[in-house]
């Protein structure tokens, strides 16, 4: 094995994907393939460690495999996960899904659960930060949380996962009826507002769903971008034409959502 020297090979199988490599993006691979076919050269060699684990260049490897061209690579012993993260951050900024996949592939059970949860509900393309808030603390009315996806400190509240599932399923039903064309930011506000009011023991979601119309939903969402304010307006719809079991709340001077009954 030649160390720190430029090597070339057709033996694609000798390269290994480490658990912490991000998932290969087929569109990125196809873009590289098209660039090579157009006459451009991919001048950067693939970087691997002494185990032939790819530190940088898994998309280039896949492109060369498709093109049946030799792969240029350099072996740099001692490189590992921190180097993968550093290289990818400097070249192509990681999004939240990439961080989740990276930690999940490295064996973190909370991130594996997060990833599986997103995949199981992928039909609705949920905003990741909204889902993080629900999985981390589904019983809290506080939505001003700091994301821990990137730093590896995200935790799932396994004791109340049924509540998290209920919030997501109810959000899906509300979106299906009233907000099919809503943007990711609007969906996040909506599910965080619903998360707030679902913490009340007497809240009955089917009642809200039956009273909500696309017009009312659009008016509520367009009038505010704060989940707490949207939650109050959801309750106005919920309480309409009710003579008992109404739910009242307010937002205090510090922005805290408080139920009054």
C-alpha positions in Angstrom: 0.0 0.0 0.0 1.5 3.3 -1.1 1.0 6.1 1.5 0.4 9.7 0.6 1.0 9.0 -3.1 -1.4 9.3 -6.0 -2.6 5.9 -7.1 -5.0 4.8 -9.8 -7.1 1.6 -10.0 -10.1 0.0 -11.7 -10.6 -2.2 -8.6 -13.7 -0.3 -7.3 -14.5 -3.1 -4.8 -11.4 -2.3 -2.6 -13.0 0.9 -1.4 -15.2 0.8 1.7 -17.9 3.0 2.9 -17.6 3.8 6.6 -20.7 3.9 8.9 -20.4 7.6 9.3 -20.3 8.4 5.5 -23.3 10.4 4.4 -25.7 8.6 2.0 -24.8 8.8 -1.7 -27.0 11.3 -3.5 -27.9 9.9 -7.0 -28.5 13.3 -8.4 -25.0 14.5 -7.3 -23.5 11.3 -8.9 -25.4 11.9 -12.1 -24.2 15.5 -12.2 -20.6 14.3 -11.9 -21.2 11.8 -14.7 -22.6 14.4 -17.0 -19.6 16.7 -16.3 -17.1 14.0 -17.2 -19.1 13.2 -20.4 -19.1 16.9 -21.3 -15.3 16.8 -21.2 -14.6 18.2 -17.7 -12.1 16.4 -15.5 -12.7 15.6 -11.8 -9.2 16.6 -10.7 -9.5 15.8 -6.9 -8.5 12.3 -6.0 -10.5 10.2 -3.6 -9.1 10.2 0.0 -9.1 7.0 2.0 -7.5 5.8 5.2 -5.4 2.7 5.8 -8.5 0.6 5.9 -9.5 1.9 2.4 -12.5 3.6 4.0 -13.5 6.6 2.0 -12.9 9.9 3.8 -13.7 12.1 0.8 -15.0 11.2 -2.6 -17.8 8.6 -2.4 -19.8 10.5 -5.1 -16.8 10.6 -7.4 -16.2 6.8 -6.8 -19.8 6.1 -7.9 -19.5 8.3 -10.9 -16.3 6.6 -12.0 -17.9 3.2 -11.6 -20.7 4.2 -13.8 -18.3 5.6 -16.4 -16.0 2.6 -16.1 -13.0 4.8 -15.7 -10.0 4.4 -13.3 -10.2 6.0 -9.9 -7.4 8.2 -8.6 -6.9 8.0 -4.8 -4.5 8.8 -2.0 -4.1 6.8 1.2 -3.8 8.9 4.3 -3.5 6.8 7.4 -5.2 7.9 10.6 -8.0 9.8 9.0 -11.5 9.0 10.4 -15.0 10.4 11.3 -14.0 14.0 12.3 -12.1 14.4 9.0 -15.2 13.2 7.1 -17.4 15.8 8.8 -14.8 18.6 8.4 -14.2 17.9 4.7 -17.9 17.7 3.8 -18.7 20.8 5.8 -16.1 22.7 3.9 -17.2 21.4 0.5 -20.9 20.9 0.6 -22.8 22.0 3.7 -24.6 19.2 5.5 -28.3 19.6 5.9 -30.2 18.2 8.8 -31.1 14.9 7.1 -27.4 14.3 6.3 -26.5 14.8 10.0 -29.3 12.4 11.1 -28.1 9.8 8.6 -24.5 10.2 9.7 -25.2 9.7 13.4 -27.7 6.9 12.6 -25.2 5.0 10.5 -22.7 5.4 13.3 -25.0 3.5 15.6 -26.7 6.2 17.6 -30.1 4.7 18.6 -31.9 8.0 18.9 -30.9 9.2 15.5 -31.8 5.7 14.1 -35.3 6.2 15.6 -35.5 9.7 14.2 -34.5 8.5 10.7 -36.9 5.6 10.8 -39.7 7.9 12.0 -39.1 10.3 9.1 -39.0 7.5 6.6 -42.2 6.0 8.0 -44.0 9.3 7.5 -42.1 10.4 4.4 -45.3 10.9 2.4 -45.8 14.3 4.1 -42.2 15.5 3.9 -42.3 16.8 7.5 -40.1 19.8 8.5 -37.2 18.1 10.4 -36.9 20.7 13.1 -40.6 20.4 13.9 -40.4 16.6 14.2 -37.3 17.0 16.3 -39.2 19.1 18.8 -42.1 16.6 18.9 -39.8 13.5 19.4 -37.7 15.2 22.0 -40.4 16.5 24.2 -44.0 15.8 23.0 -45.6 16.9 26.3 -44.1 20.5 26.4 -45.9 23.6 25.3 -42.5 25.3 24.8 -41.5 25.4 21.1 -38.5 27.7 21.5 -36.0 24.9 21.7 -32.4 24.7 20.5 -31.7 22.0 17.9 -29.2 19.3 18.8 -29.3 17.5 15.5 -25.8 18.7 14.4 -24.0 18.2 17.7 -25.1 14.6 18.3 -27.0 15.4 21.5 -30.5 14.8 20.2 -32.6 12.5 22.4 -36.0 10.8 21.9 -38.6 10.8 24.7 -39.3 7.1 24.4 -41.7 7.2 27.4 -44.2 9.4 25.4 -43.6 8.2 21.9 -47.4 7.5 21.5 -48.1 11.2 22.0 -45.5 12.1 19.4 -47.1 9.6 16.9 -50.6 11.1 17.7 -49.4 14.7 17.0 -47.9 13.6 13.7 -50.9 11.6 12.6 -53.3 14.4 13.6 -51.1 16.9 11.8 -51.2 14.7 8.7 -55.0 14.7 8.8 -55.1 18.5 9.2 -52.7 19.0 6.4 -54.6 16.5 4.2 -57.9 18.4 4.7 -56.7 22.0 4.8 -53.1 22.5 3.8 -52.0 20.2 1.0 -50.1 23.0 -0.8 -48.6 24.5 2.4 -44.8 25.2 2.5 -42.5 23.5 4.9 -42.4 26.6 7.2 -46.2 26.7 7.4 -46.4 23.0 8.1 -43.9 23.4 10.9 -45.9 26.3 12.5 -49.0 24.2 12.2 -47.7 21.0 13.8 -46.0 23.0 16.6 -49.3 24.8 17.3 -51.1 21.5 17.3 -48.4 20.0 19.6 -49.1 22.8 22.1 -52.9 22.2 22.4 -52.6 18.4 22.3 -50.9 18.6 25.7 -54.3 19.5 27.2 -56.0 16.4 28.6 -59.5 17.3 27.4 -58.5 18.3 23.8 -60.4 16.3 21.2 -58.7 16.5 17.8 -61.6 15.1 15.7 -63.7 18.1 16.9 -61.1 20.6 15.7 -60.7 18.7 12.4 -64.5 18.7 11.8 -64.7 22.5 12.3 -61.6 23.5 10.4 -62.0 24.4 6.8 -59.2 25.3 4.2 -60.4 28.9 4.3 -60.2 29.1 8.1 -56.8 27.3 8.1 -55.4 29.7 5.5 -56.6 32.7 7.4 -55.1 31.5 10.7 -51.7 30.6 9.2 -51.4 33.8 7.1 -52.2 36.0 10.1 -49.3 34.8 12.3 -46.0 33.0 12.1 -45.9 32.2 15.9 -47.0 28.7 16.9 -48.4 30.0 20.2 -50.6 32.5 18.4 -51.7 29.9 15.9 -52.5 27.6 18.7 -54.8 30.2 20.3 -56.7 30.6 17.0 -57.0 26.8 16.6 -58.7 26.9 20.0 -61.1 29.6 18.8 -62.2 27.3 16.0 -62.3 24.4 18.4 -64.5 26.3 21.0 -66.9 27.6 18.4 -70.5 26.4 19.0 -69.5 24.6 22.1 -71.4 25.1 25.4 -69.2 23.0 27.6 -65.7 21.4 27.7 -64.2 24.5 26.0 -60.5 25.1 26.4 -59.1 28.5 27.2 -55.5 29.7 27.2 -53.4 32.8 26.8 -49.8 33.7 26.1 -48.1 35.6 28.9 -45.7 38.6 28.7 -42.8 36.2 28.3 -44.3 34.3 25.4 -45.3 31.3 27.5 -48.5 29.5 26.5 -50.7 28.9 29.5 -53.9 27.0 29.8 -56.6 28.6 31.9 -58.6 25.5 32.6 
